[in-house]
């Protein structure tokens, strides 16, 4: 008798967060969900954020709660974890609450981190076989790397997680049938990391404002180089453009994993609403 409700908490005025939240609000509206934005200024305390989350926890019209990351540094180094832990598990559409993460480990989570879930949907709908294949995840964050590795493992892939302390990441990645890059470094993953024909998933979203880096990534006459010349910046992933000549399949940035993250956020919101009305 009502649309699924999503409450979004945005603290501060981070330009990237403003864009992400605007896109989420527009997508929610287009999908027929109700989405409300709750703003906090950059001087707000972690107690202020916790109070907003507590109010949304108690609001029966709100099925899902999303706290946009990052929170202002003034809230403290542990603010995000404190706020995520306060979100009710059944409203945790980001899939970050310890209860939902624990259920993911046991392969019984209903609400799973949105970006890894979107990657799994992409792989499934493109017909990429996972069972028995070797997948390398580069990055071990709680938001992408760890849940990504678990989802691939649940799909019967053999999974290796590489990170900043892994010796010779390129050699490890070259053994993989599927590579997921989630390190937050523009053009980090070069053709030297990729076995010919491998599937490469680029999770990174990096805004490049340095001309020399943009020119190193995009050759003379490349349309993205012209875009940089016009705008003074360009959005790129963690995967170097030259990987396109080696990989069997490669997700674009922008326009690849990013829209799927929002789609899975809305999916989780609907799942949370259905669970709460049973």
Steps between C-alpha positions, in 0.01 A plus 500: 500500500802733488827533308819367659668778700870588499658743744835647392727678748750744349748680727722779374536629145737258328454566124517133401250405772262770377507345152456145630205598718336698221522195273360273770206731564422525129523122450280431801235737372512348151456152647195603702670503841469782750838645592559770760827685548610593853784752497756578768752781461875442516517618861250237620617255763483123486227527764294704252542228237408227748187694597385519135558126455310424822205705375500314167527166682173582678318632192266233361485678163876447454600154380864569419766731641810610312771712660708656223871446542736667578384679813676827590840441660396717795265221612799281587685208346246244623187699410401293197521170685303639794229632269483185287472289814204709616291438186242228563614180324164462323534856363868471412471529120876559472567156652764640739350402838702225678191278512453516124872454436494191722206361308686564174787286627247220555339556157163601644497881483195672352666843497847496340739786420374667182812525284604132535137396444492708184819334375343157554191605304721626218697175485184290507320699230808498275519122533846500662567159652624518860488141627846352489661821375776695672399850612740761634361792701744789535401693813381386842260773612192415706285677238620321185799265528394269781132457405603463134732213590226330704240528222742354246585220742129426547475475119763220511791707368847452647579840646825683571497838676794732427580821687775750573719241674465235229832444319477521119127565462540503122631141495210387720242678285642351178392158625136605531202437275313787672669808646315754717694824550394705803805694618412864430804575282451635150631264231665271757420173323697490175509228231785338696238397760266327255497156343381523138126446488442557871191681629595828669263687732598861570345622825715814527366852454783754496485863393825590323593868498871459424574560133808276488305208647210553258743505207673186630165319513359620168703529180500786255161540337314290758153646572562484876809717456288755315248481782777582748609797289143635502410438865834489681420158644395152398352207693692175461508162665774293662561322168729651237323556166757280321357195681215510249731345240580201725186424698218283372251730673548831680256727682511870405547793739278691524188301416601149607477394863381840629139483373476141626592614850196729500281227349597262780435769760143522371478121486604483866244768589222294343625182672509682835145631446371152411666345804352761733144454368488122520 
